[in-house]
Amino acid sequence: MKLSRMTAMLGIYAAAFLAWQILGAVTTSRTSTQELRLGKDVQDLWGGELAQSDPDLRFHWTTHHEVVVDQHTDVVADEHENQVSPDSTEIAADVALDQRLKGLVWYSLYGVTFDGRWTFAYRGDVKDGYLRVFLKLPDPSAMYDDFRFEVDGVDRTRDLLTDGAERGVNVPVKPGQSVALHVHYRTRGMGTFSYAPEHAATLAHFHMRLDTDFADIDYPQNATSPTRKERHGLGWQLDWSFAQVLSGKPMGVVMPSHIQPGELAAALSFSAPISLLMFFVVLLALATLRKLDIHPINYLAIACAFFAFQLLFAYSVDHLPLGWAFALSSGASIGLVTSYLRLVVDARFALRESAAAQLVYQVGFALAHLWEGYTGLTVSILATLTLFLVMQMTGRLKWSQLLAARPA
């Protein structure tokens, strides 16, 4: 092979490399644009990440003292407030996953049924006082179906006071009295759901059970992992149980997410030059061994056929299921290369060596991106095996004679 041909092939590969980088950048931009445009619409329609806090319990009481003003004695009332914690907490949450695809982005949506029960026992020595009970809902703009706010078994939903995002009631209490609170609702969110204590200094007699209808679970950052978990139907039953613990960390789950089509399409475009390089190396070795006349123009056509894979995938994956888009793109690219090399070389070479190499280096390389955490390892193994194959195939070649200038 002449050095001029090698130079031409390097130029073709450089042009293909640049084209793939541009396609990857365009796909990334499309994904970001759609996520910015559609993400807010999905959140407004469905809801965002939900973190239910514990109730804000504040005990209020009034004392009086005498004040002498201008030889007159007046009685002045002093208002006092003290933050208190529940004596027990019982939380139950049932999370149902409902993933939706919008454009190039999957959104991990869910519906949740929340049921919380807290008890507070007043052990002070003040005769009269009242407990201010405020509950901050996760998202003030969300819709809460079947909402109930009960105090000692009495529905106080209509008596709720509103203070910004919080809603609550005043409950008269006496020494030794126990107050039972119950909150129930159904709502929808996206991404994560958690119970995040904010007001309680300690969690005493705490138990939370969270049921999921999906098996692929994860936990929010800086969250407390469950003390027990077991399979429950298609999902898990997660339990957090503490006799008494000092913790303000959330407890909850992160919804599983699909492979993001936009991110996958961009990743395939950015890494495609590696698969083309390995295919070119194998094809060049076979052409040298069998003395096949494959011109650089032929390599240009093959590079364009490889590029068609990522181009078709990037613009079909937001209209077709990922599997169908992948099958369409890989089938089109293999069909282009095979039918072309059938004319350039022969049908046997096109259907055997070329098709097999393309299945490994293009389709197999692309499939490796679906195995999260193993992509780099798969590519490394594939590159090593390719190097071994080419070295064994070309070890007896006399490159000095092959690359020598031929007489006119």
N, C-alpha and C positions, 0 to 999 in steps of 0.2 A: 504494500500500500504506500502510495506517495505521501510525503509530508504535507503536500498541499491539500490532499483529501482530509488528513487529520486536522489541519487548521480549519478547513471548512466545517467539519463536524463539531469542532469546539465552538465555532461561531453560532452554529445552529442550536447547540445545547445552551449557550449563553442567552440567545434570544428566547428560547422556551422558558428558561429560568426567569427571565424578566417578565414574560407574559404571565406566568403563574403567580409571581409576587404581586403584580397589578391586580389579578383576579382575586387573590386572597385579601388584598386591601379593600377592594370594592365590596366584597362579601362582608367583611367586618364592618364597613361603613353602613351597608344595608341593614345588617343585624342591629347595630346600635341605633340607627334611625327608627327602625320599627319598634325597638324596645322602648325608646323614649316616647314615641307617639302612641303606641298601644298599651304600654305598661300602666300609664296613669288611667287610661280608660278602663282597663281590667280591674285596677285597684278601686276606682270609684264605683264600679259596678258590683264587685265581689267583696272587697275589703282588703286590708293589708295584713301585716304581721300582727298577731294578737298576743298580748301579755296581760293576763288578768291579775291584778294586785289583790292583796288581802284587804279587808275592811279597815278603815281608819276609825279606831275607837278612842274617844276622848270623854273622860268623866268630868262633868261640870258640877260645881257646888257653890253655894253662896254663904258667906259669913258676914256678920254685922259687928260694928264697933261704934262706940259713942265718940263724938267730936264736939268740943265746946267752942262755939263761935259767938262772940259778943254776949257772953254770959248766958247763952242759950245752948242747950244740949241737943245735938242732932244725931240721928242714927244713920250711919253710912254703910251701904252694902258693898262688899268686896267680892268680885267674881274670881273663881279659881278654875283652873283646867289642868288635867293630868292625862298624859298619854298612857293607855293601858293596852295589854295584849290579850288575845283570846286564850281561854283555858284549854280549848280543844279545837281542832280543825279536821273536817272530813270533806275531801274534795273528790268528785267523780266527773270525769270528762270522757266523752266518746267522740273520736275524731274519724271522719269519713273522707277519704281522698277523692278529689274530682279534678284530674288534670285536664288542661285545655291548651290547644295549639292555636296561636295567633301569629300568622306570618312565619317567620323563622325562629320563633321563640315559644318554648313550652312554659306554661305557668302552673306551678304546683298549688292548686286551689283545694280548699277543703271546707267541710261543714262540721261544726262542733256543737255538741250538747253539753252545757256546763251546769253542774249542780254543786253548790257549796253550802256547807253548814258549819257554823261557828257557835261556841258557847262562851259566855263571860259571866263569872260569878263575882259580885261585889263584896269585898271583905273589909271595907273601910269602916271607920267609926263615925262618919258624918251621917246624920239622920236623914237628910233629904238631899237629893241630887238627881241628875239625869245623865244618861249616856247618849252622846252624839255619835250616831252610826252613819258613816259615809262610805260609799262604795264607788270606786273609780272604775268605770267600764273601759274595756280595752281600746275601743274606737268610738268616740262620741258620735261620729257620723254614720256608724253602721246600724243595721236593722236588727233588733233583738226580738225574736218571735217567742211566744209563750213565756214572757218575762214575768217573774214573780219575786217579790221582795217581802218576806214574811218575818215577823217578830213574835216569838212565842206562839207560833202557829196561826197568827192572824195576818192576813194579807194587808200590807201597808203600802202597796204600790201606788195608790192614789194619793197618799200622804207624803210622797217623797219631796224633799227639799232639793233644789238644784243649786249647786255652787260650782260654776264652770263645768268641768267634765265629770264632777262627782254628784252623786245623788244619795240622799240619806234621810234619816228621821231622828227625832229626839225621843228617848225612851226613859220615863221616870223609873228610878231604881231606889231600893232601900237596902240597908246592910243585910247581907246574907242572901239577897235575891240573885237568881240566875237568869240570864237573858239568852235566849236561843235565836239565832239568826239563820235565815235560809234564803238563798238566792238561786234562781233557776232561769236559764234562757237557752235559746238556740240562735246561732249566728254563723257567719261565714268569714273566712280569712284566706290568707295566702302566705306560703313560705313556712312559718313556724307558729306553733301555739305553745304557750307556757303559762305557768302560775308563778308569779314573781312577788314574794313578800317584800313589802316596802316599809311598813309601819311597825310590825311586831318586833320587839327586841329579842324575843326567843320564840321558837316554835315548840309549843308544849302539846303532847298527845296529838301529834300531827300524822295524818294519813291521807295520801292522794293516790287514786287509782285512775289510770289513763288507758283506755282501750283504743286500738287502731284496727282498721280493716286492711292494712298493708304490712308486708313483712320487712321491707327495706327501711329500717329506722335509723335515725341519727339524733344527736342531741345538740342544742344550741351551745355556742361558745360560752365558757365560764359557767356552765350549768352543772347542777348536781345530778349525777347519774342515779338511776333507780336502785333501791335496795333489793328489789326482786323483780324478775321478769319471766314470763312463761308464754308459750304459744297459746293463742286464743282464736280458733277459727283460721281465717286467712291472715290474721295479724298477730299482735302481741297484747298482753295485759301487763302494764308496767305499774309498779307500786313503789311509793316513797313512804316509809314509815319511820318516825322518830319519836322517842319518848320525850326528849327535850334537847334541842340543839340550837346553837347560835349560828345562824346562817341567813344571808340575804340573797343567796344565789337562786336563780330561776330553776324551775323543774318543768320539762316539757320535751317536745320532739320537733325535729325538722322534717318537713315533708320530703319524700323522695322526688327526684327530678328525672325527667327523660333526658336522653342525649339531645343536646340542643342542636337542631339542624344547621343553624347559621354558624355556630362555632365549629361544628364538624366540617362543614363545607370549606370554611376558611383554613382550618388545619390541614385538610387534604390538599388544598391549593399550595400552601406554603411548603409542604413536605414532598409534593409530587416530583420535583427535580431529582430527588434521591432515587425514586423508583425508575425514572427514565434513564438515569445514569447506569444503574445496574442492568437494565434491559439492553441498553446500547453496548455495554461491555460484553455481555453474553452473545449478542448478535454479531458484534465485530469479531469475536473469537471464532464463532461458527463460520462466518464468511471467510475468514483467513484460512481455517483448516480445510474447508471444502472448496476453496478458490471460487467463491460466489462473487459475482460482480454487482455489489450493492453500492450505488452512487450516493454521495452526500445529499443529492436532491431526494433520494429515496428516504434517507434518514430524516429529512425535513418533513416529508409527508407523514412518517411514523410519529414524529414529535407532535405534529398537529392532531393526529388521531388520539394520542395520549391526552393532549390538552382538552379534547372534546369531552373526555370523561368528567373532569372537574367542572367544565363549563356547563354541561347538561345538568349535573348534580346540583350545582349552586342555584340554578334557576328553575329546577323542578321540585326540589325538596320542600318548598313552601306551598306547593300545590298537590303533591302526592305524598302518601305515606313513605317514611324513610326507606323501608325495604324495597318498595316499588321504584322509587327514584334511584336507588343504588343499582338495582337490577337493570333498569333502563340505561343508565349511564355506562355501566360496565359492559353490557351487551353491545351497545352502539360502538364503543371504543374497540372492543375485541373484533367486532364485525368489520370495522374499517381497516384495521391492521391486517387481519387474516385475508380478507378479499384482495387487499392491495399486494401483499407479499405472494399471493397465489399467482399474480401476474408478473411480478418482478423476478421471483425465483421459480417455485412450482407449488402445486397444491399440497403435496406431502409435507414439504418444509413449513408451509404456512399453517397447516392444520395440526402438525405435531410439535416441532420445536418452538415455533413462534407463539402459537396459542398457549402452550404449556408455560413458556417463560412469561407471557403477559398475565396469565392467571396468577402466577406466583408473585411477580414483581409489581404489578399494578393492583389487581383485585385483592390479593392477599395482603399487600402493603396497606391498602385502604381499610380492609377489615381489621387490621391491627389497631386502628384508631378507636374501634368500638370496645376494645378490651382495656378499660381504664386501669392505669397503673402498669400495664404490660406492653405498651406501645414501643417504648424505647428498647426494651429487652428483645421484642420480636424483630425490630428493625436491625438490631446489632447481630442477632443470630443469622438473619437472612443475609446481611452483608458479609459476614464471615464465611458462610457456606458458599456464597457466590464467588468470593475470592479463592476459596479452595478449589471450586469447580473450574474456574478460569485458569488457575495455575496448573492444574493437572492436564487440562486440555492443551495448553500452549507451552508446556515445559520443554518439549523437544523442538520447538520452532527456532529457526535461526533468524532472529530479528535483524541482524546486521545485513543479511542477504535480502530479506523481505523489504526492508526500508531503503536499500541501496538504490541509487539512481539508475534507471534502466536506459540502455542505449536507444537512440531514436530509431 
